[in-house]
Amino acid sequence: MGDNERDIEVTIEALREKLSAPDRAGALDLLGTKIAEEEEGRARRLTPLLKVRATIEREALDYERATQTLSEVTRLAPDDVWAFIDLGDLYEITGSLDEAAKAFRNAAEAAQRQGDERGLSVAFIKIGDVQMAQGNLAGALKSYYDSLAVAERMSKSDPGNAVWQRDLSVAYNKVGDVQVYQGDLSGALKSYHDGLAIFDRLAKSDPNNTGWQRNLSVSFIKIGDVQMARGDLVSALRSFYGSLAIAERLSISDPGNAGWQRDLSVSYNFVGNVQMAQGDLDGALKSYRESLATAERLAKSDPGNAGWQRDLSLIKIGDVQMAQGDLAGALNSYQDSLAIRERLAKSDPGNAEWQRDLAVSFVRLALVQKQSGDSSKALDYLRQGQSIMARLILLSP
């Protein structure tokens, strides 16, 4: 007989003594305490096993089972901050934004109960990401500033802590993202430069740290995006090429790393945007096709990843074809994009970004049909796009 079984036998003997007294109230109290101890012990033993199972299920792209397993983990361990964050990530991957928001808020509450400052900072970032996807810019900005406040406090208390420095730079970038959407380009550029300065120091301090190299690449993209919006195409192209150089090195170093492959696709896409604005249509088409080729490989490797399905959009290629006068090619590209975007929008009607994507596809189709001389189809597509945008405006906080 093991220690646990002997302990239970001792408890049962004590219960019998109380019942023979009779002391039913005391017996119930003793029994309740012992049951609670057993349940806590079972949860403590089971939780790490379930986490491993969830990791295996996620790696196998079985998101439904992984979500069920992590939901059980959070039930057994309601103060496990990172289990809630992992659960929210799964909901985000599959496009269930409301469930993702709930999981991330539970993570924030658990972090506050546990005094887990880093968990709290990350949870705020995750909440903000969902709010951004839902079109709630004011809510997202508040969440990102909440994360920034925590990260600033902790980075000041421990300046040598690279993790806190990274978290601080991520928060700056997230604040910048909202500022871009709000039209505050000067504020966004400052936020992004603040983030870049930190990432640059980290990357130089450890050139072999691929995570910091990637963060630096992302910062170049964000800065280039603002520079382009301000009309500084030369600086923007330089920033995007800086990002592309890092993304190429990382993707070559580990071809199986899906995140780095997607970064490569994104970098090509941004380079193409500047080339398009500069009138270099051939260069833009080449860059967009390089981006699409990488996106297609990723989407085939994980059909359940909604974000990668979204990357398959041929809108940019269609835009170049329109500018080149290839109306038939543009029509095919826009129709292919529409099919993908309709599927995504139907899978999660509450995702404002996907609804906006769908509206853009309808407008592009309206333009190419008008150029082709089919005013009836053009008007039909335009009305569908306008209807979606009108709904989004009504739902915007």
Order of alpha helices (4+ residues) and beta strands (2+ residues): alpha-alpha-alpha-alpha-alpha-alpha-alpha-alpha-alpha-alpha-alpha-alpha-alpha-alpha-alpha-alpha-alpha-alpha
